[in-house]
Amino acid sequence: MKNKVWFITGASQGFGLIFVKKLLDKGHFVCATSRSPEKIIEQVGKNENLLALKVDLSDQKQLDKAMKECVNKFDSVDILLNNAGYGQLWTFEETSDEEIRKCFEVNFFGTLNATRAALPYMRKQGYGHIFTTSSIWGYVGDPYISTYAAVKFATDGWSEALSHELKGLNIGISCIKPGGFRTNFLEATSMVTGEDKISDYKKARDQYFEALVKFNKKQDGDPEKYCDFIINLTSKSAKPPLHIFTGRDAYKDAEDKMKKISNDMKELEKEATNLHVD
């Protein structure tokens, strides 16, 4: 397998850090970005195939500069992995406008900014692949994830639309929708909750979050296997598919929703398809 140049956002912990370690072990070249790149060096050590850079995803100029440094050092950017982000879980009514906008700024607009920085190089070199990290919650809505779901649904829709724009350019895009994996996603370093403001929500909400805390590190998914799976997809001759669900729970939740959509459509099909101009 030809060694590739990967540009990874959010590389100082969780999936991102695992990807960095595995890719370097396989001899690939990695530009790893984070607000704290020193944490990457601490975990990985110095490596001539690694370029660790400090990047604020909300700053397009920083991303453009980082992408240019990546290409200057490694001659190309073959794969962009939009991995950075955090979870925003709480009731919608108790979540402030500021919290919602911040979540979109990092999780959604950060993905757009990194992709905007990569595309000129991929177009010039005539190839490339982009992975955007969504979530099963970007396909299936659950309680207390309204903000996070909005971000990830947006990521999914944007990825699908962009895939059509990239046809003919030999640039692929895949939107990954992971289920539960045993990373630090449910810990304070990756998940933000809110303030207890409305008593009507308290009982059910507290029960949900108590169960969520107990579920931490008991998720079904193995993050090491997840990273191996995504890396192995890039070694195949065919480009990875647009929609990638990862984990048994993600598959079940997605299949359940597909059935629900099908049933909802059939229930109203006769009336809903009889709205055309005669």
C-alpha positions in Angstrom: 0.0 0.0 0.0 1.4 3.4 -1.0 2.1 5.6 1.9 -0.3 8.5 2.1 -0.4 12.0 3.5 -3.2 12.4 6.1 -4.4 15.8 7.5 -6.2 15.1 10.8 -8.1 17.6 12.9 -8.7 17.0 16.6 -5.6 14.8 16.9 -4.7 15.1 20.5 -7.1 12.7 22.0 -9.8 10.0 21.2 -10.1 8.7 17.7 -7.7 11.4 16.4 -4.8 10.3 18.5 -5.3 6.6 17.7 -5.3 7.4 14.0 -2.1 9.3 14.3 -0.3 6.4 16.1 -1.6 3.8 13.7 -0.8 5.7 10.6 2.7 6.5 11.7 3.3 2.8 12.6 2.2 1.9 9.1 4.7 4.5 7.6 2.2 7.1 6.5 2.8 10.8 6.7 0.5 12.7 9.2 -0.2 16.4 9.7 -1.9 16.4 13.1 -3.7 19.5 14.3 -5.0 20.5 17.6 -5.3 23.5 19.9 -2.7 21.7 22.0 -0.2 20.0 19.6 2.3 19.5 22.4 -0.1 16.8 23.7 0.3 14.9 20.4 4.1 15.0 20.7 3.9 13.8 24.3 1.8 10.8 23.3 3.5 9.9 20.1 7.1 11.3 20.4 9.0 13.0 17.6 8.7 11.4 14.2 10.0 12.7 10.9 6.7 11.6 9.3 4.7 13.7 11.8 3.9 17.4 11.6 2.0 18.6 14.7 0.4 22.0 14.3 -1.6 24.3 16.5 -4.8 25.2 14.8 -8.1 26.9 15.8 -10.7 25.4 13.5 -12.7 28.6 13.6 -9.8 30.5 11.9 -9.7 29.9 8.2 -6.3 31.6 7.9 -4.8 29.2 10.4 -6.2 26.2 8.5 -5.0 27.5 5.2 -1.5 28.1 6.7 -1.5 24.6 8.2 -2.5 23.0 4.9 0.2 24.8 3.1 2.8 23.7 5.6 1.5 20.1 5.2 1.9 20.2 1.4 5.3 21.9 1.6 6.6 19.2 3.9 5.0 16.1 2.4 4.3 17.3 -1.2 0.5 16.5 -1.1 -2.6 16.0 1.0 -4.1 12.7 0.1 -6.7 12.3 2.8 -8.4 14.9 5.0 -9.9 13.4 8.2 -12.3 15.9 9.8 -12.3 14.5 13.3 -12.3 17.4 15.7 -15.4 18.2 17.8 -17.2 17.8 21.0 -20.7 16.7 22.2 -23.3 19.2 23.3 -26.0 17.2 25.2 -28.8 18.8 27.1 -32.4 19.9 26.6 -32.9 22.4 23.8 -34.9 24.8 25.9 -32.2 25.0 28.5 -29.4 25.4 26.0 -28.5 29.0 25.3 -28.1 30.5 21.8 -24.4 31.1 22.5 -23.8 27.4 23.4 -25.6 26.3 20.2 -23.6 28.7 18.0 -20.3 27.6 19.6 -21.2 24.0 19.0 -21.8 24.7 15.3 -18.7 26.8 15.1 -16.4 24.0 16.2 -18.2 20.9 14.9 -19.7 22.1 11.7 -18.0 25.2 10.5 -14.6 23.8 11.5 -15.2 20.9 9.2 -16.1 23.3 6.4 -13.0 25.4 7.0 -10.7 22.4 6.9 -12.3 21.1 3.7 -12.1 24.6 2.1 -8.4 24.6 2.9 -7.8 21.1 1.4 -9.8 21.3 -1.8 -7.5 23.6 -3.9 -4.6 21.2 -3.3 -6.7 18.1 -4.1 -8.0 19.7 -7.3 -4.5 20.6 -8.4 -3.1 17.2 -7.7 -6.2 15.5 -9.3 -7.1 13.2 -6.4 -8.0 13.1 -2.7 -10.5 11.8 -0.2 -12.3 13.6 2.6 -13.7 11.9 5.7 -16.2 13.9 7.7 -17.1 12.6 11.1 -20.8 12.7 11.8 -22.5 10.4 14.2 -25.4 7.9 14.3 -27.0 11.0 16.0 -26.6 12.7 12.7 -29.1 10.2 11.2 -31.2 9.3 14.2 -32.5 11.9 16.7 -32.5 10.9 20.4 -33.6 13.0 23.4 -31.2 15.6 24.8 -29.1 15.8 21.7 -31.0 18.4 19.8 -28.0 20.7 19.3 -25.5 17.9 18.6 -28.0 16.2 16.2 -28.5 19.5 14.4 -24.8 19.8 13.8 -24.3 16.2 12.7 -27.4 16.2 10.5 -26.0 19.3 8.9 -22.7 17.6 8.4 -24.4 14.6 6.8 -26.4 16.8 4.4 -23.5 19.0 3.5 -21.3 15.9 2.8 -23.9 14.4 0.5 -24.4 17.6 -1.5 -20.7 18.2 -1.8 -20.2 14.6 -3.1 -22.1 15.6 -6.2 -20.0 18.8 -6.7 -16.8 16.7 -6.5 -17.9 14.2 -9.2 -15.4 14.2 -12.1 -12.6 15.7 -10.0 -11.4 12.3 -8.6 -12.1 13.6 -5.1 -14.2 11.5 -2.9 -16.1 12.2 0.4 -17.4 9.9 3.1 -19.5 10.8 6.0 -18.8 8.5 9.0 -21.7 7.8 11.4 -20.3 6.0 14.4 -22.3 4.4 17.1 -21.0 4.1 20.7 -17.2 3.5 21.0 -15.1 3.4 24.1 -13.4 6.7 23.7 -13.5 9.8 26.0 -16.6 11.1 24.2 -18.8 10.8 27.3 -16.2 12.5 29.6 -15.9 16.2 30.5 -13.1 16.7 28.0 -15.4 15.9 25.1 -18.9 16.4 26.2 -20.6 19.6 27.4 -23.9 19.7 29.3 -25.9 22.6 30.5 -27.5 24.3 33.5 -30.6 23.0 35.4 -33.0 25.8 34.6 -36.5 24.2 34.1 -37.9 21.9 36.6 -40.3 20.2 34.2 -37.4 18.5 32.5 -35.3 17.6 35.6 -36.5 14.1 36.5 -36.4 12.5 33.0 -33.3 14.4 32.1 -31.4 13.5 35.2 -32.3 9.8 34.8 -31.0 9.9 31.2 -27.7 11.5 32.2 -27.2 9.1 35.1 -27.6 6.2 32.7 -25.2 7.9 30.3 -22.5 8.2 32.9 -22.8 4.6 33.8 -22.6 3.7 30.1 -19.2 5.3 29.7 -16.5 2.8 28.8 -19.2 0.1 28.4 -20.0 1.0 24.8 -20.0 -1.8 22.3 -17.4 -0.3 19.9 -13.7 -0.8 20.0 -11.9 2.4 18.9 -8.8 0.6 17.8 -10.9 -1.6 15.4 -12.7 1.5 14.2 -9.5 3.3 13.2 -8.2 0.1 11.5 -11.4 -0.2 9.6 -11.3 3.4 8.2 -7.5 3.2 7.4 -8.1 -0.1 5.5 -10.8 1.5 3.4 -8.2 3.8 2.0 -6.0 0.9 0.8 -8.7 -0.4 -1.6 -8.8 0.4 -5.3 -12.4 1.7 -5.0 -13.1 4.9 -3.2 -14.9 4.5 0.2 -18.7 5.0 0.0 -20.4 8.2 0.9 -22.4 6.9 3.9 -20.4 4.8 6.4 -22.2 3.5 9.5 -19.8 2.0 12.1 -20.8 -0.3 14.9 -23.6 -2.8 15.5 -25.6 -0.2 17.4 -25.3 2.3 14.5 -26.5 -0.3 12.0 -29.5 -1.3 14.1 -30.5 2.3 14.8 -30.2 3.3 11.1 -32.2 0.2 10.0 -34.9 1.0 12.5 -35.2 4.5 11.2 -35.3 3.4 7.6 -38.2 1.1 8.4 -39.9 4.0 10.3 -39.5 6.3 7.3 -40.8 3.7 4.9 -43.9 3.1 7.1 -44.5 6.8 7.5 -44.3 7.3 3.7 -46.7 4.4 3.0 -49.2 5.6 5.5 -49.7 8.9 3.7 -48.6 7.9 0.2 -52.0 8.1 -1.6 -52.8 11.6 -0.3 -49.2 13.0 -0.3 -48.6 12.0 -3.9 -51.9 13.4 -5.2 -50.8 17.1 -4.8 -49.7 17.8 -8.4 -51.2 20.2 -10.8 -53.8 18.6 -13.0 
